[in-house]
Amino acid sequence: MSLGLLKLLLPPDTPRLANLALRGDVLLFAGCISLFTGLLAGLVPALQAARRDLQGSLRLNASNVFGTAHRFRISRLLVVGQIALAVVVITAAGVMLRSLFRLSGTDPGFHSQQTLTAQISLDRSACANKGSCMSFYESLLDRAQGLPGVQSAALVDALPMTGYDTWFVFDAEGHPRDPRQLALEASSRIVSPGYFQLMGIRLLRGRWLNADDRSGSSRAVLVSVAEANELWPNQDPIGKHLIGVGDEPAPAVMDMNAASIVVGVVSGTHHEGLDKDAGWETYLPLTRSNERPVMNILLRSNAGAGELASSLRGLVAQMNPTVPVTKVRTLQSVIVSSTAEPRSLTFLLAAFGGLAFLVGGIGVYSLISYTVSWRTREIGLRLALGANRMQIARLVLRQSLLLAIAGSALGILGRLRPPG
C-alpha cells in the first residue's frame, strides 16, 4: 500500500496524518527484513533438495513421494500460522469496532448540535491592566448575541474533549489534609453566564452562575455531581467551601472569608473524551482575577456554519483587527475529532486483518493446489477403483478445511485471556 493511498484511505482527522512520510532508514530496514525472510523461507526446501536421494525418488511412484506427510509439514504449519495471525488481527479489529460503535452512542453530557466554536486570542500584554481582557470578551459576547441567527452565546477558556483541560488544585471543607498528602484536583473551566444553558448541562442543585458573579465578590463556583458526591456524601454541598492551593505543597488554611463557595451542582460531562467517565469538574465565573487572554466563544445558531463564521470574523475585526479568530469549527466536529485515534486504529487493524486473511487464503490455495498436483496419479488410481468426482472433491476440501479450522482455533486461543 503506497503512502499516498494510505493518506487517501485514512480518516482526514487522523492524528499527524500530514506528517506521514517514508524514511530512508525505515525503508532500508524493511528491505533487509524482506530479504532475510526470503532467504529463511527458501533455506529449508534447499536443504531438503540437497539431501534428497534422486535415484530413489525416481524409482518411487509419485504417490509414494507425496505419501510421507512430513514433506509438507512445514508448509502446513506456515499456512496454519498465517490463518491464526489473521484471526487475531481481525478479532482485535472487531473489538475495536465494537468499542468505537459504543463510543459513538455515548452521550457526552452536553448538546453539540447547531453550535459553532472559535478561539479568540488576545495578546498577553492586553491583560496587563486587570479587567481589560474581561472587558473585551464581555463586549464581544454582548455583540455576538446580535449576530443574525444567533440564539445564545457563551465563553469558556477550554473546550471539552480537546485535551486542553486546566486543573483546579484545592483543599475542600471537611477534608483536612496531612502535609504529606497531595491536594485534591478537578478539571476546571472559566465560563461566562449562560454557558450551561447553551451546552445543555443540567442544574441538579442550587443555582446557576449569573452576571452578579462576574465581580468575584460572591466567590461562587459550581461543581459536578461526581465531585459533590465524593467530597460530601449524604450532605448538602451547597455552601461548602473550596480553596485553591496552586503549587503550594502545604495544606491551605480554610479561610471561610476567602475560599470559594459552592452555589450549585451540575450534571457531569465526558470532558476528557467519550472513553473516559465523567469526572470531577469545577466551574468558575469569568472575573477580573482569573481573566485569560485566550478564550473560546460558543454560538448556538440556526444559521449555516460558514455564514456564522464569516459574521464572527467580521465582528472581531470591527472590535480589534489585530485579534486572530482561529480553530473555527462546530462543536460536533470537536466530538468527532476526539475519536480520531481509535477510528484510525480500527481502520488499520481491519485493513491489515483483511490483508492477512487474503494472504492466508492464497497460502491455503497454493498448498492444496501443489499437493493435488503431486497426487495426480493417486487421484487417477482412486477414480479407476470406483471413486466419483464428489468423493475426490471432498478429499481435497477436507484438507483445506482442516488447515482453516486449525488456524482459526489457534487464533481464537491466542485471543482468549486467562481468567482474573
C-alpha positions in Angstrom: 0.0 0.0 0.0 1.6 3.3 -1.1 1.9 6.2 1.2 -0.4 8.3 -1.0 -3.1 5.7 -1.0 -2.8 5.3 2.8 -3.3 9.0 3.3 -6.3 8.9 1.0 -7.9 6.0 2.8 -7.3 7.1 6.4 -9.8 9.5 8.0 -8.9 13.1 7.4 -8.7 13.8 11.1 -6.2 11.0 11.8 -3.6 12.4 14.2 -0.4 13.6 12.4 -1.7 12.4 9.0 0.0 15.3 7.2 3.4 14.3 8.8 3.4 10.7 7.3 6.5 10.2 5.2 8.8 7.5 4.1 12.1 7.5 5.9 15.2 6.0 4.2 16.4 4.1 7.3 12.9 2.5 7.8 12.7 1.6 4.1 16.2 0.0 4.3 15.2 -1.9 7.4 12.1 -3.2 5.7 14.1 -4.2 2.7 16.6 -6.1 4.8 13.8 -7.9 6.7 12.2 -8.9 3.4 15.4 -10.3 2.0 16.1 -12.2 5.3 12.5 -13.6 5.2 13.1 -14.8 1.6 16.4 -16.5 2.4 14.9 -18.1 5.5 11.8 -19.4 3.6 14.0 -20.9 0.9 16.6 -22.4 3.2 14.6 -25.4 4.4 13.5 -26.5 0.9 17.0 -26.0 -0.4 18.5 -28.2 2.3 15.8 -30.9 1.7 16.6 -30.9 -2.0 20.3 -31.1 -1.4 19.9 -34.2 0.9 17.3 -36.0 -1.3 18.2 -39.3 -3.0 17.1 -38.5 -6.5 17.7 -42.1 -7.8 15.5 -43.5 -5.1 12.9 -40.9 -5.7 12.8 -41.6 -9.4 12.2 -45.3 -8.7 9.3 -44.5 -6.4 6.0 -43.5 -7.9 4.6 -40.0 -7.4 2.1 -41.1 -4.8 4.7 -42.6 -2.6 6.8 -39.5 -2.8 3.9 -37.5 -1.6 2.8 -40.1 0.8 5.2 -39.1 3.6 3.3 -36.4 5.5 6.4 -34.8 6.9 7.4 -33.5 3.4 4.7 -30.8 3.7 4.7 -30.4 7.4 6.5 -27.0 7.4 4.3 -25.6 4.6 1.1 -26.7 6.6 2.4 -25.1 9.7 3.2 -21.8 7.9 -0.3 -21.7 6.4 -1.9 -22.5 9.8 0.2 -19.7 11.3 -1.0 -17.2 8.7 -4.6 -18.0 9.3 -4.1 -17.8 13.1 -2.5 -14.4 12.9 -5.3 -13.2 10.6 -7.9 -14.3 13.1 -6.0 -12.5 15.9 -5.9 -9.3 13.9 -9.5 -9.5 12.6 -10.7 -10.2 16.2 -8.8 -7.2 17.5 -10.4 -5.1 14.8 -13.8 -6.4 15.7 -13.3 -5.5 19.4 -12.1 -2.0 18.3 -15.1 -1.6 16.0 -17.5 -2.6 18.8 -15.8 -0.1 21.2 -16.0 2.6 18.5 -19.7 1.9 18.0 -20.3 2.2 21.7 -18.3 5.4 21.8 -20.4 6.9 19.0 -23.6 6.2 21.0 -22.2 7.7 24.3 -23.9 10.8 25.5 -21.1 13.4 26.1 -23.2 15.1 28.7 -23.8 18.3 26.6 -25.5 19.4 23.4 -23.4 19.8 20.3 -25.9 20.4 17.6 -26.0 23.8 15.8 -23.1 25.2 17.9 -20.1 26.9 16.4 -16.9 27.4 18.3 -13.9 29.7 17.7 -10.8 30.6 19.6 -10.2 34.3 20.2 -6.6 35.1 21.2 -5.6 38.5 22.7 -2.0 39.5 23.2 -0.9 38.7 26.7 0.1 42.4 27.1 -3.6 43.2 26.6 -4.3 41.7 30.0 -1.6 43.7 31.8 -4.3 46.0 33.2 -6.7 44.0 35.3 -10.1 43.8 33.7 -9.0 44.8 30.2 -9.3 41.3 28.7 -12.5 40.7 30.6 -14.0 43.9 29.2 -13.1 42.9 25.6 -14.7 39.5 26.0 -17.8 40.9 27.7 -18.3 43.3 24.8 -17.7 40.6 22.3 -20.3 38.4 24.0 -22.9 41.1 24.0 -22.3 42.0 20.4 -22.2 38.3 19.3 -25.7 37.9 20.7 -26.9 40.3 18.0 -25.4 38.4 15.0 -28.0 37.1 12.5 -29.4 33.7 13.6 -27.6 33.6 16.9 -29.8 32.2 19.7 -27.3 32.2 22.5 -23.6 32.8 23.1 -21.1 31.9 25.8 -17.4 31.9 26.7 -15.2 29.2 28.1 -11.4 29.0 28.5 -11.1 25.3 27.5 -13.5 23.4 25.3 -14.3 19.8 26.5 -12.7 16.9 24.7 -9.9 18.9 23.2 -7.2 17.6 25.6 -6.5 21.1 26.9 -8.2 20.9 30.3 -6.8 23.0 33.1 -6.7 21.8 36.7 -8.1 23.3 39.9 -5.8 22.2 42.8 -7.6 22.7 46.0 -8.4 21.7 49.6 -12.1 21.1 50.5 -14.1 21.9 53.5 -14.4 18.8 55.7 -11.3 17.2 54.2 -8.3 18.2 56.4 -5.1 17.2 54.6 -1.8 15.9 56.0 1.2 17.8 54.7 2.5 14.6 53.2 -0.7 14.1 51.1 -1.4 15.6 47.7 -4.1 18.2 47.3 -7.3 17.4 45.5 -7.7 18.0 41.8 -10.6 18.7 39.5 -10.8 19.8 35.8 -11.7 23.4 35.8 -13.3 25.8 33.4 -13.8 29.5 33.5 -17.1 30.3 31.9 -19.5 33.1 31.3 -23.1 33.1 32.5 -25.2 31.2 30.0 -22.6 28.6 29.3 -24.5 25.8 31.0 -27.8 26.6 29.3 -26.1 26.8 25.8 -24.4 23.4 26.4 -27.5 21.7 27.8 -25.7 20.9 31.1 -28.4 20.3 33.8 -28.6 22.1 37.2 -29.2 19.5 39.9 -29.0 21.6 43.0 -28.5 25.2 43.9 -28.3 28.0 41.3 -26.5 28.9 38.0 -23.7 31.4 37.8 -25.1 34.8 36.9 -24.0 38.3 36.0 -23.6 39.3 39.7 -20.8 36.7 40.0 -18.6 38.5 37.4 -17.3 40.9 40.1 -15.9 38.0 42.0 -17.3 39.2 45.3 -19.7 36.2 45.6 -16.8 33.8 45.3 -19.3 31.4 43.6 -18.3 28.1 41.9 -20.2 25.2 40.5 -19.1 21.6 40.9 -20.1 18.4 39.0 -22.3 15.8 40.7 -19.4 13.3 40.8 -17.2 15.8 42.7 -20.0 16.7 45.1 -21.0 13.1 45.9 -17.4 12.1 46.6 -16.5 15.1 48.7 -19.7 15.4 50.7 -21.6 12.1 50.5 -25.1 12.3 52.2 -24.5 16.1 52.8 -25.8 19.2 51.1 -22.9 20.5 49.0 -24.4 24.0 48.7 -22.5 26.4 50.8 -19.4 24.2 51.1 -16.0 25.8 50.7 -13.1 25.1 48.3 -9.8 26.9 48.5 -7.2 26.8 45.7 -3.7 25.9 46.7 -2.0 26.1 43.3 1.6 24.8 43.5 1.8 25.1 47.3 2.6 21.7 48.8 1.4 22.7 52.3 -2.3 22.4 53.2 -4.2 25.7 52.9 -5.8 27.4 55.9 -9.5 27.2 55.3 -10.3 30.8 55.5 -14.1 30.9 55.1 -13.9 34.6 54.1 -11.6 33.9 51.2 -12.5 30.4 50.0 -14.8 29.8 47.0 -18.4 28.8 47.8 -20.2 26.1 46.1 -23.5 27.6 44.9 -24.7 24.8 42.5 -24.2 21.2 41.4 -24.5 20.3 37.7 -24.6 17.1 35.7 -21.2 15.7 34.6 -19.7 15.7 31.1 -17.2 13.4 29.4 -14.9 16.3 29.2 -11.7 14.3 28.7 -13.2 12.1 26.0 -16.1 9.7 25.3 -14.0 6.8 26.5 -13.4 8.5 29.9 -16.0 8.6 32.7 -17.4 11.9 33.8 -15.0 13.1 36.5 -14.6 16.0 38.9 -15.3 19.4 37.3 -15.2 22.8 38.9 -16.7 25.8 37.1 -15.5 29.3 37.9 -17.1 32.6 36.7 -15.0 34.8 34.4 -13.8 37.6 36.7 -11.1 40.2 36.8 -8.9 38.0 38.9 -9.0 35.0 36.6 -9.3 36.6 33.1 -7.5 34.8 30.3 -6.0 36.3 27.1 -7.3 33.3 25.1 -11.0 32.2 25.3 -13.3 30.1 23.2 -16.6 31.6 22.1 -19.6 29.3 21.5 -22.5 30.4 19.3 -25.7 28.4 19.0 -27.5 29.4 15.8 -29.8 28.1 13.1 -27.6 29.8 10.5 -25.1 27.9 8.4 -21.6 27.4 10.0 -19.8 29.2 7.1 -22.1 32.2 7.2 -21.9 32.4 11.0 -18.0 32.1 11.0 -17.8 35.0 8.5 -20.0 37.1 10.6 -18.0 36.4 13.7 -14.7 37.2 12.0 -16.2 40.5 10.8 -17.3 41.4 14.3 -13.9 40.7 15.9 -12.2 42.7 13.1 -14.5 45.6 13.9 -13.6 45.5 17.5 -9.8 44.9 17.0 -8.4 44.0 13.6 -5.3 42.5 15.1 -7.1 39.9 17.1 -7.0 36.5 15.3 -10.0 34.2 15.2 -8.8 30.6 14.9 -10.0 27.0 15.3 -13.4 27.8 13.8 -15.4 24.6 13.9 -18.6 23.1 15.0 -18.9 21.5 18.5 -19.9 18.3 16.8 -16.6 18.2 14.9 -14.8 18.5 18.3 -16.5 15.4 19.5 -15.7 13.5 16.2 -12.1 14.6 16.4 -11.8 13.2 19.9 -12.4 9.7 18.5 -10.0 10.2 15.5 -7.3 8.0 17.1 -9.4 4.9 17.8 -11.1 5.2 14.4 -7.8 5.3 12.6 -6.5 2.3 14.6 -9.7 0.4 13.9 -9.3 1.1 10.2 -5.7 0.0 10.1 -6.4 -3.2 12.1 -9.3 -4.1 9.8 -7.2 -3.4 6.7 -4.2 -5.5 8.0 -6.6 -8.2 9.1 -8.2 -8.4 5.7 -4.8 -8.5 4.1 -3.7 -11.2 6.4 -6.8 -13.3 5.6 -6.1 -12.7 1.9 -2.5 -14.0 2.3 -3.7 -16.9 4.4 -6.3 -17.8 1.7 -3.6 -17.6 -1.0 -1.4 -19.9 1.2 -4.2 -22.5 1.5 -4.9 -22.4 -2.2 -1.2 -22.7 -3.1 -0.6 -25.6 -0.8 -3.7 -27.5 -1.7 -3.0 -26.9 -5.4 0.6 -28.1 -5.1 -0.3 -31.2 -3.1 -3.1 -32.1 -5.6 -0.6 -31.8 -8.5 1.6 -34.3 -6.6 -1.3 -36.6 -6.0 -2.5 -36.7 -9.7 -1.5 -40.4 -10.1 -3.2 -41.3 -6.7 -6.3 -39.5 -7.7 -6.4 -41.3 -11.1 -6.0 -44.6 -9.2 -8.9 -43.7 -6.9 -11.1 -42.9 -9.9 -10.1 -46.2 -11.6 -11.1 -48.1 -8.5 -14.6 -46.5 -8.5 -14.3 -43.2 -6.6 -16.6 -40.5 -8.1 -15.7 -36.8 -8.6 -17.7 -35.7 -5.4 -15.5 -38.1 -3.3 -12.4 -36.6 -4.8 -13.6 -33.1 -4.2 -14.4 -33.9 -0.6 -11.0 -35.4 -0.1 -9.3 -32.1 -1.2 -11.8 -29.8 0.6 -11.2 -31.8 3.8 -7.5 -30.9 3.7 -8.2 -27.2 3.2 -10.9 -27.1 5.9 -8.6 -28.8 8.4 -5.9 -26.1 7.8 -8.5 -23.4 8.1 -10.0 -24.9 11.3 -6.6 -25.4 12.9 -5.5 -21.9 12.1 -8.8 -20.4 13.3 -8.7 -22.4 16.5 -5.1 -21.3 17.3 -6.1 -17.7 16.5 -9.1 -17.8 18.9 -7.0 -19.4 21.6 -4.5 -16.6 21.1 -7.2 -14.0 21.7 -8.6 -15.7 24.8 -7.4 -14.1 28.1 -6.8 -16.2 31.2 -9.4 -15.6 33.9 -8.6 -13.0 36.5 
